[in-house]
Amino acid sequence: MARNWAGTYTYRAPRIAVAESIDDVRRLVAAGGPVHALGTRHSFTDLPDTDGTLIDVTRIDPAFRLDEDAATVTVGAGTRYGELAVWLEDRGWALGNLGSLPHINVGGATATGTHGSGDRNGVLSAAVRGLHYVGADGDMHEVRRGDADFPALAVGLGAFGIVVSLTLDVQPTFRMRQDIYTGISWSAALAGYDELTAAGYSVSLFTRWEDDSIGHAWVKTRLDADDDPVADTLLDGVRAVGGESPLSGADNVTELAGVPGSWLARLPHFRLDAEPSFGDEIQSEYFVDRADAPAALRAVRELGDGIRPHLIVSELRTAAADELWLSAAYRRDVVAIHFTWHNHPDQVAALLPTIEAALAPFGARPHWGKAHRFDRAAMARVHPRLADARAVYERLDPHGRFVNDHLVRVGVREPR
């Protein structure tokens, strides 16, 4: 049985075909029947599943292509971000942001609006300049930023074709450091939330929704020079002197304790050469307007006693607004409220409606690739361009080759 990366979802597709080339993808699509793309399997639901053939794109040549004049890189959709980052760093270039796991593939992460953190950093999809995909006709197609369909396709959920390569914005390489701040109280954090998330280029807050301390603030600072100073205090918290990890002592995290390093070794939380996160886990995540963050966090804190028995850790991050129709950050700066759960599927399934009800007054949008209970009507309430995106997908795939149960359930595609 084929499962997702964490082992907590089993794919029902009767066939998984590993594509070794773009021509393989074209042949598999042209053969007929339902198809869907499969990457590094970091979704936690049936979003990438199908009743037909799953096409694994991770074995296709990355075919890296750097355009220094345009400040872009083109890369195969199945390529892991960490591999792309190493290739760019060797040539003096960088991505503006990375997710917490460098193990995720570029196509899947951007298709679901996956993100890192930083008040001024967009979700990973915001760096997409263009993409090439195999459409329902088995032919290659291209869409670029500025094209009419681009806002629907950049966060496209595999709903319109098999993306085989993407062109991303890049910038000159840069250096960073990571520092951990402890002892920040909830009262200080909620009163000074904007100051807290602006403390670095990328800031993550790790919490278990306890009564007093928020937990840990993981601050990633972009450096002009390796000896740039950083603050010893943050709100009512202090900078930890040692390399204490906010992830329960995990030994697979990138280097802490303020040690300077390259962007690719500091922006992710986890090392590419180690198993990521905790494994055997379920993940959920909801995005609210950052203006609503204090009130939304208070609402979740009230549920803390019911959440903690099933929770490994929660992470709070930020992302800048964009114009991508199905992005969680569409036209609003957001705070992402993430839950990494123990593999307690029944209890988590029972908790999610309660969490979603608490966040409903703030128009919370769920992460497309993580566990949630939203249906078509609920998605339509929080995604104002859902019907517009659906119309694009129906036009590009009129016979429903890329339709699956999940996309129908959340209103991204019409049923067949």
VOGU-3710 file (C-alpha; in Angstrom, 3 decimals, decimal comma):
1> marnwagtyt> 0,000/0,000/0,000  1,306/3,440/-0,948  1,103/6,058/1,772  1,909/9,699/2,265  5,248/10,721/3,756  4,003/10,521/7,363  2,263/7,173/6,848  -1,084/8,617/7,941  -2,897/8,538/4,585  -3,120/5,527/2,250
11> yrapriavae> -3,676/6,246/-1,445  -6,592/4,401/-2,996  -5,445/4,898/-6,619  -5,338/1,521/-8,378  -2,141/2,505/-10,177  0,905/4,648/-9,445  3,083/5,249/-12,509  6,559/6,705/-12,052  7,346/9,122/-14,879  11,009/9,265/-15,877
21> siddvrrlva> 10,492/12,099/-18,362  7,992/14,693/-19,510  7,232/12,459/-22,487  6,208/9,745/-20,014  3,747/12,184/-18,451  2,313/13,043/-21,843  1,858/9,361/-22,707  0,186/8,597/-19,392  -2,239/11,486/-19,747  -2,954/10,682/-23,397
31> aggpvhalgt> -3,791/7,082/-22,448  -7,101/8,294/-21,005  -8,916/7,948/-17,713  -8,573/9,919/-14,488  -5,060/11,053/-13,611  -3,441/13,196/-10,946  0,079/14,337/-10,084  1,981/12,900/-7,131  5,095/14,505/-5,681  6,926/13,911/-2,418
41> rhsftdlpdt> 3,646/12,916/-0,729  3,496/15,632/1,899  -0,280/16,143/1,738  -2,278/14,688/4,625  -5,569/14,050/2,825  -6,953/12,608/-0,402  -6,211/15,879/-2,235  -3,704/14,260/-4,663  -5,536/10,926/-4,939  -7,534/9,581/-7,893
51> dgtlidvtri> -9,659/6,637/-8,999  -7,299/6,261/-11,975  -3,540/6,742/-12,281  -1,306/8,727/-9,969  1,664/10,071/-11,937  4,756/10,355/-9,741  6,847/13,230/-11,152  9,740/13,061/-8,679  12,011/11,018/-10,973  11,950/13,502/-13,866
61> dpafrldeda> 15,266/15,291/-14,479  15,285/18,601/-12,525  16,665/20,305/-15,675  17,817/23,362/-13,714  18,062/26,493/-15,836  19,214/29,812/-14,364  18,514/33,122/-16,106  20,638/35,676/-14,267  19,382/38,604/-16,340  15,751/37,822/-15,514
71> atvtvgagtr> 16,633/36,641/-11,966  14,738/33,378/-12,431  15,362/29,658/-12,241  13,395/26,976/-14,067  13,179/23,573/-12,390  11,314/20,290/-12,675  8,133/20,180/-10,602  9,139/16,994/-8,782  12,422/18,433/-7,530  12,779/18,930/-3,793
81> ygelavwled> 13,302/22,501/-2,618  16,464/21,513/-0,782  18,057/20,157/-3,954  17,176/23,324/-5,841  18,577/25,418/-2,985  21,953/23,634/-3,084  22,150/24,087/-6,860  21,362/27,810/-6,584  23,781/28,425/-3,705  26,606/26,877/-5,708
91> rgwalgnlgs> 25,982/29,582/-8,319  25,577/32,487/-5,897  21,782/32,680/-5,971  18,954/32,111/-3,521  15,212/31,770/-3,132  13,457/34,423/-1,078  11,926/31,879/1,266  11,633/28,169/2,014  9,150/26,040/3,877  10,044/24,386/7,161
101> lphinvggat> 10,820/21,141/5,311  13,298/21,341/2,387  12,132/17,839/1,435  8,917/19,021/-0,246  8,795/19,187/-4,043  8,425/22,503/-5,834  5,325/21,605/-7,836  3,305/20,200/-4,949  4,244/22,924/-2,487  3,326/25,775/-4,820
111> atgthgsgdr> 0,149/24,037/-6,007  -1,160/23,980/-2,425  -0,003/27,424/-1,287  2,561/26,037/1,149  4,682/28,669/2,877  7,549/29,608/5,139  7,290/32,661/7,381  7,979/36,385/7,373  5,758/39,453/7,453  7,069/40,566/4,046
121> ngvlsaavrg> 7,482/37,110/2,519  4,743/35,650/0,359  3,740/31,998/0,282  6,014/29,863/-1,899  3,555/30,176/-4,792  4,128/33,937/-4,879  7,608/33,286/-6,309  6,202/31,432/-9,328  6,907/33,357/-12,522  5,534/30,690/-14,853
131> lhyvgadgdm> 4,718/27,026/-15,195  4,636/24,322/-17,870  1,994/21,629/-17,636  0,575/18,683/-19,528  -3,079/19,409/-20,162  -6,038/17,108/-20,633  -5,174/16,881/-24,338  -1,756/15,385/-23,529  0,021/18,444/-24,954  2,399/20,866/-23,263
141> hevrrgdadf> 1,058/24,246/-22,187  2,651/27,282/-20,593  1,231/30,053/-18,426  3,184/33,005/-17,091  2,658/35,758/-14,558  0,487/38,388/-16,227  -1,515/35,870/-18,283  -5,256/35,824/-17,649  -5,305/32,289/-16,206  -2,186/32,632/-14,077
151> palavglgaf> -3,912/33,685/-10,814  -6,010/30,502/-10,985  -3,184/28,142/-11,924  -0,327/29,224/-9,631  -2,162/27,636/-6,677  -3,895/25,076/-8,852  -4,203/21,939/-6,679  -3,554/19,655/-9,652  -7,051/20,533/-10,830  -6,169/21,419/-14,437
161> givvsltldv> -3,174/19,316/-15,492  0,162/17,817/-14,510  2,693/20,579/-13,842  6,118/19,387/-15,006  8,301/22,485/-14,525  8,140/25,926/-12,939  10,013/29,194/-13,260  10,688/30,925/-9,939  12,010/34,302/-8,847  15,529/34,217/-7,388
171> qptfrmrqdi> 17,879/36,736/-5,788  21,569/36,912/-4,875  22,609/34,576/-2,064  22,516/35,832/1,514  23,496/34,844/5,045  21,316/34,242/8,117  21,332/33,247/11,757  18,707/31,625/13,977  18,020/32,518/17,605  15,543/31,110/20,096
181> ytgiswsaal> 13,696/33,377/22,555  11,975/31,865/25,587  9,762/33,128/28,372  7,455/35,290/26,246  4,097/35,496/27,999  0,804/35,192/26,179  -0,248/38,605/27,456  2,872/40,248/26,000  2,619/38,269/22,761  -1,005/39,220/22,122
191> agydeltaag> -0,459/42,857/23,033  2,694/43,126/20,902  2,028/40,609/18,160  3,195/42,869/15,330  6,463/43,596/17,124  6,932/39,892/17,773  6,525/38,758/14,168  8,630/41,661/12,877  11,621/40,624/15,007  13,328/38,864/12,096
201> ysvslftrwe> 13,239/38,119/8,392  11,291/34,980/9,314  9,691/34,307/12,703  8,004/31,141/13,946  6,272/30,817/17,299  5,985/27,315/18,782  3,293/26,741/21,365  1,230/24,095/23,121  -1,423/26,605/24,156  -0,356/26,620/27,807
211> ddsighawvk> -1,747/29,205/30,201  1,304/31,397/30,749  4,200/31,225/28,248  3,621/31,136/24,522  6,540/28,729/24,243  9,453/29,515/21,915  10,048/32,223/19,320  12,367/31,049/16,557  13,790/34,190/14,910  15,687/33,955/11,618
221> trldadddpv> 17,693/37,117/10,933  19,018/38,081/7,519  22,602/39,343/7,891  24,609/42,010/6,146  27,671/40,764/8,042  28,174/37,672/10,196  28,839/39,806/13,265  25,607/41,808/13,005  24,153/42,132/16,538  20,752/40,795/17,555
231> adtlldgvra> 18,606/41,762/20,525  19,013/39,883/23,800  15,324/40,371/24,650  12,066/40,118/22,742  9,011/41,529/24,479  9,260/39,930/27,938  11,330/36,984/26,705  15,086/36,435/26,518  17,427/34,980/23,921  18,555/31,461/24,754
241> vggesplsga> 22,325/31,148/24,949  22,527/27,490/23,897  21,074/25,669/20,935  17,846/24,600/22,591  15,345/23,443/19,971  11,694/24,491/20,157  10,817/21,153/18,564  11,025/18,967/21,659  14,748/18,374/21,466  14,664/17,202/17,843
251> dnvtelagvp> 18,159/16,491/16,477  17,185/16,976/12,828  16,837/20,766/12,897  19,021/23,354/11,190  21,737/24,995/13,296  20,601/27,337/16,050  22,347/29,422/18,752  22,960/32,355/16,422  25,571/30,596/14,286  25,738/32,385/10,890
261> gswlarlphf> 25,209/30,299/7,790  23,831/30,301/4,287  20,157/30,947/3,643  19,539/27,333/2,609  20,843/26,043/5,953  18,843/28,523/8,062  15,479/29,256/6,389  14,139/25,678/6,762  13,567/24,273/10,230  14,766/20,802/9,258
271> rldaepsfgd> 17,947/19,549/7,593  17,720/18,055/4,127  20,026/15,194/5,145  17,738/14,026/7,977  14,206/12,723/8,336  11,931/15,766/8,660  9,537/16,745/11,423  8,322/13,974/13,739  6,811/11,372/11,395  3,649/9,360/12,106
281> eiqseyfvdr> 1,760/12,633/12,361  -1,287/14,485/11,086  -1,173/18,186/10,249  -3,807/20,920/10,102  -3,453/24,637/9,456  -5,692/27,691/9,236  -4,955/31,209/7,959  -6,522/34,362/9,372  -6,041/38,030/8,563  -3,096/39,213/10,643
291> adapaalrav> -5,249/42,065/11,952  -7,400/39,376/13,596  -4,471/37,382/14,979  -4,770/38,312/18,676  -8,505/37,580/18,789  -8,126/34,358/16,768  -5,317/33,122/19,008  -7,380/33,869/22,101  -10,192/31,777/20,622  -7,881/28,802/20,086
301> relgdgirph> -6,312/29,172/23,537  -9,743/28,615/25,061  -9,703/25,151/23,475  -6,246/24,319/24,813  -7,297/21,663/27,327  -8,951/19,635/24,582  -6,155/20,200/22,071  -3,063/19,352/24,159  -3,634/15,585/24,651  -3,444/15,077/20,881
311> livselrtaa> -0,978/17,796/19,940  2,756/17,506/19,330  3,204/21,239/18,760  1,557/24,239/17,122  3,460/26,748/15,008  2,392/30,314/14,246  3,812/31,969/11,118  3,048/34,932/8,865  2,841/35,530/5,122  2,323/38,587/2,936
321> adelwlsaay> -0,743/39,138/0,762  -0,801/38,069/-2,881  -3,158/38,051/-5,888  -3,393/34,269/-6,396  -7,036/33,265/-6,320  -6,790/30,121/-4,166  -3,897/31,244/-2,008  -4,642/31,436/1,697  -3,025/34,886/1,524  -5,205/36,160/-1,329
331> rrdvvaihft> -5,504/39,916/-0,772  -4,712/39,787/2,924  -1,607/39,492/5,082  -2,086/36,361/7,153  -1,127/34,534/10,295  -0,997/30,754/9,860  -2,090/28,680/12,864  -0,583/25,228/12,410  -1,172/22,011/14,363  1,119/18,977/14,239
341> whnhpdqvaa> -0,959/16,199/15,767  -0,134/12,784/17,101  -1,524/10,055/14,863  -4,887/10,082/16,644  -7,172/10,209/13,593  -10,514/9,862/15,365  -9,749/12,407/18,047  -8,263/14,886/15,569  -11,275/14,484/13,267  -13,539/15,247/16,219
351> llptieaala> -11,483/18,305/17,238  -11,288/20,001/13,847  -14,942/21,158/13,671  -14,543/22,757/17,106  -11,371/24,589/16,059  -12,955/25,652/12,774  -16,035/26,968/14,586  -13,804/29,024/16,896  -11,976/30,490/13,887  -15,068/30,975/11,706
361> pfgarphwgk> -15,655/34,600/12,837  -12,246/35,438/11,369  -12,853/33,898/7,936  -10,133/31,281/8,467  -8,923/29,511/5,329  -7,564/25,958/5,684  -4,317/24,790/4,137  -5,313/22,865/1,015  -3,007/19,914/1,712  -3,689/19,400/5,403
371> ahrfdraama> -6,538/17,880/7,391  -9,679/20,006/7,687  -13,460/19,611/7,526  -14,378/22,339/5,026  -16,871/21,479/2,287  -17,812/23,378/-0,874  -20,041/25,903/0,893  -17,485/26,587/3,634  -14,705/27,080/1,085  -16,856/29,461/-0,938
381> rvhprladar> -17,414/31,608/2,156  -13,674/32,180/2,690  -12,301/32,046/-0,874  -13,975/34,834/-2,875  -12,492/33,671/-6,202  -13,301/29,976/-5,814  -16,012/30,009/-8,498  -13,719/31,912/-10,873  -10,919/29,391/-10,384  -13,339/26,501/-10,845
391> avyerldphg> -14,524/27,976/-14,134  -10,920/28,090/-15,408  -10,336/24,447/-14,465  -13,591/23,328/-16,063  -12,656/25,164/-19,271  -9,173/23,664/-19,411  -10,342/20,154/-18,472  -13,931/19,882/-19,756  -14,069/16,087/-19,476  -12,817/15,962/-15,901
401> rfvndhlvrv> -9,545/14,082/-16,362  -8,095/15,747/-13,254  -11,255/15,653/-11,128  -11,173/13,663/-7,901  -13,435/13,293/-4,886  -11,506/15,818/-2,807  -11,659/18,574/-5,419  -15,396/18,040/-5,801  -15,942/18,015/-2,047  -14,253/21,401/-1,558
411> gvrepr> -15,833/22,991/-4,649  -12,709/23,275/-6,788  -14,194/21,039/-9,505  -17,706/20,066/-10,537  -18,775/16,435/-10,021  -18,742/13,991/-12,927
//
